[in-house]
Amino acid sequence: MSHDVRTIIDQSEWDQFVTDHDEANFLHSWQWGEFHTSRGRTVLRRGVYEGNTLVGVYTGHVEPARRGKHLQIVGGPITNWSDIAATQALFDDMKQQAKEQSCVYVRVRPQLEASPRSFALFKQFGLRRAPMYLSVELAGVLDLAKSEDEILEGMRQRLRRALRKAAKNDITVETTSDPGAIHEFYRIQLETAGRHQFVAFGEDFLKKQFAAFAGNGNAVLYTARSEGEVLAQNFMIFYGNEASYHYGVSTELGTKLSGAPLLHMQAMRDARERGIKRYNFWGIVDEEDTSHRFYGVSVFKRGFGVEELRYTPAHDMVINRTAYLKTLAIETARRKLRKV
């Protein structure tokens, strides 16, 4: 059967298809595209049809990077990877759309577990391993079919002690979906970035992300306080089958009083009430990678007893081979410099 790839303009059709797939998360939601639209990016939402039946989708945005203008497709495509003809149609369309947008390359990081088969598929579709990551490649996830008692039993003892300590300290947890609350989150992020030596996101960038999901309650800011003082905040996104710990910040007082673990436990309870099946702590690094700047936070996340989910890493479809050599050189050097 022939395949027809076209733009999808109906949000309900889009989200229904995406959320019907267990592996999907907010990175392929309609709202994620709205966030990039708010940043002035060109956003594509394309679907492949067999007759009138939608069988696969991808969304992406054009990133006007100085190292090379490119089409970013993260968390997708969402498709039946065993249907080679339909998936090939999606990748052929990515190539055509990238050419029309004068892109140097297409970068894809799919919701597909890394395996020899996945690497072979991407080679078959004409892609090569990217020199730089695109979103999380190794995630720590919890199955929310487990009860809270089962999750507590699977935690490291140190984390259980931290939760007991937090209870004794009479810490309260607040939630809001007001984008205005991101101002305080941004301020604390600057402090956190200073302590842990990472580059903070801009306030406008964070606020636009939050606002894209907050309208229907899919973005929630969790705040732990003690005697009115902020200890920690978690920026959560709930979408489809997954609750995602997108960003988190903490104060020095929060580190002492163990506010952060309480936020996760409350978010898990809320996710279950929404019928969500999976809690994604998002990025972790390999346990032996002790020199990585995110090793410490990875130890914290693993303390919850997470299972590791390793996605197929970012791959590039090269459109302009000469211009891509510049991207290859810059990003290879950048990855070594950043030790990521």
ChimeraX attribute file (.defattr): number of C-alpha atoms within 10 A of each C-alpha:
attribute: neighborCount
match mode: 1-to-1
recipient: residues
	/A:1	8
	/A:2	9
	/A:3	20
	/A:4	16
	/A:5	18
	/A:6	14
	/A:7	13
	/A:8	16
	/A:9	10
	/A:10	10
	/A:11	13
	/A:12	10
	/A:13	11
	/A:14	21
	/A:15	16
	/A:16	12
	/A:17	18
	/A:18	27
	/A:19	19
	/A:20	11
	/A:21	14
	/A:22	13
	/A:23	18
	/A:24	23
	/A:25	23
	/A:26	23
	/A:27	19
	/A:28	27
	/A:29	22
	/A:30	19
	/A:31	22
	/A:32	19
	/A:33	23
	/A:34	18
	/A:35	21
	/A:36	20
	/A:37	16
	/A:38	14
	/A:39	13
	/A:40	12
	/A:41	16
	/A:42	16
	/A:43	19
	/A:44	20
	/A:45	19
	/A:46	22
	/A:47	27
	/A:48	24
	/A:49	19
	/A:50	14
	/A:51	11
	/A:52	9
	/A:53	10
	/A:54	17
	/A:55	18
	/A:56	24
	/A:57	25
	/A:58	28
	/A:59	27
	/A:60	27
	/A:61	22
	/A:62	22
	/A:63	18
	/A:64	13
	/A:65	9
	/A:66	9
	/A:67	16
	/A:68	19
	/A:69	20
	/A:70	26
	/A:71	30
	/A:72	23
	/A:73	24
	/A:74	21
	/A:75	26
	/A:76	22
	/A:77	26
	/A:78	24
	/A:79	24
	/A:80	12
	/A:81	15
	/A:82	9
	/A:83	11
	/A:84	14
	/A:85	12
	/A:86	25
	/A:87	23
	/A:88	17
	/A:89	20
	/A:90	25
	/A:91	20
	/A:92	14
	/A:93	19
	/A:94	25
	/A:95	19
	/A:96	13
	/A:97	17
	/A:98	22
	/A:99	17
	/A:100	9
	/A:101	14
	/A:102	15
	/A:103	22
	/A:104	24
	/A:105	25
	/A:106	27
	/A:107	25
	/A:108	30
	/A:109	23
	/A:110	28
	/A:111	23
	/A:112	20
	/A:113	17
	/A:114	16
	/A:115	12
	/A:116	9
	/A:117	10
	/A:118	17
	/A:119	18
	/A:120	12
	/A:121	17
	/A:122	18
	/A:123	14
	/A:124	12
	/A:125	16
	/A:126	15
	/A:127	21
	/A:128	16
	/A:129	17
	/A:130	20
	/A:131	18
	/A:132	21
	/A:133	17
	/A:134	18
	/A:135	16
	/A:136	18
	/A:137	21
	/A:138	19
	/A:139	20
	/A:140	21
	/A:141	23
	/A:142	20
	/A:143	15
	/A:144	20
	/A:145	13
	/A:146	12
	/A:147	12
	/A:148	13
	/A:149	8
	/A:150	11
	/A:151	17
	/A:152	17
	/A:153	13
	/A:154	14
	/A:155	16
	/A:156	14
	/A:157	13
	/A:158	10
	/A:159	18
	/A:160	17
	/A:161	12
	/A:162	18
	/A:163	20
	/A:164	12
	/A:165	16
	/A:166	22
	/A:167	15
	/A:168	10
	/A:169	14
	/A:170	12
	/A:171	21
	/A:172	18
	/A:173	19
	/A:174	13
	/A:175	16
	/A:176	15
	/A:177	21
	/A:178	16
	/A:179	20
	/A:180	12
	/A:181	13
	/A:182	22
	/A:183	14
	/A:184	12
	/A:185	25
	/A:186	19
	/A:187	13
	/A:188	21
	/A:189	25
	/A:190	18
	/A:191	16
	/A:192	19
	/A:193	15
	/A:194	12
	/A:195	11
	/A:196	11
	/A:197	11
	/A:198	13
	/A:199	11
	/A:200	14
	/A:201	12
	/A:202	11
	/A:203	17
	/A:204	13
	/A:205	13
	/A:206	18
	/A:207	20
	/A:208	19
	/A:209	22
	/A:210	28
	/A:211	22
	/A:212	22
	/A:213	25
	/A:214	21
	/A:215	13
	/A:216	9
	/A:217	16
	/A:218	19
	/A:219	25
	/A:220	21
	/A:221	24
	/A:222	23
	/A:223	26
	/A:224	25
	/A:225	19
	/A:226	17
	/A:227	9
	/A:228	9
	/A:229	13
	/A:230	22
	/A:231	25
	/A:232	28
	/A:233	29
	/A:234	23
	/A:235	21
	/A:236	24
	/A:237	25
	/A:238	24
	/A:239	25
	/A:240	23
	/A:241	22
	/A:242	25
	/A:243	30
	/A:244	23
	/A:245	18
	/A:246	16
	/A:247	16
	/A:248	19
	/A:249	21
	/A:250	23
	/A:251	20
	/A:252	14
	/A:253	15
	/A:254	20
	/A:255	12
	/A:256	12
	/A:257	22
	/A:258	23
	/A:259	30
	/A:260	26
	/A:261	18
	/A:262	22
	/A:263	21
	/A:264	19
	/A:265	16
	/A:266	14
	/A:267	23
	/A:268	21
	/A:269	14
	/A:270	14
	/A:271	22
	/A:272	16
	/A:273	9
	/A:274	14
	/A:275	13
	/A:276	20
	/A:277	18
	/A:278	23
	/A:279	23
	/A:280	24
	/A:281	22
	/A:282	21
	/A:283	21
	/A:284	23
	/A:285	22
	/A:286	13
	/A:287	11
	/A:288	8
	/A:289	11
	/A:290	13
	/A:291	10
	/A:292	15
	/A:293	16
	/A:294	17
	/A:295	17
	/A:296	14
	/A:297	13
	/A:298	21
	/A:299	15
	/A:300	16
	/A:301	22
	/A:302	20
	/A:303	16
	/A:304	24
	/A:305	17
	/A:306	19
	/A:307	13
	/A:308	18
	/A:309	18
	/A:310	18
	/A:311	19
	/A:312	22
	/A:313	23
	/A:314	24
	/A:315	24
	/A:316	23
	/A:317	25
	/A:318	21
	/A:319	18
	/A:320	14
	/A:321	12
	/A:322	10
	/A:323	16
	/A:324	20
	/A:325	14
	/A:326	13
	/A:327	22
	/A:328	16
	/A:329	12
	/A:330	15
	/A:331	16
	/A:332	13
	/A:333	14
	/A:334	14
	/A:335	13
	/A:336	10
	/A:337	9
	/A:338	9
	/A:339	10
	/A:340	14
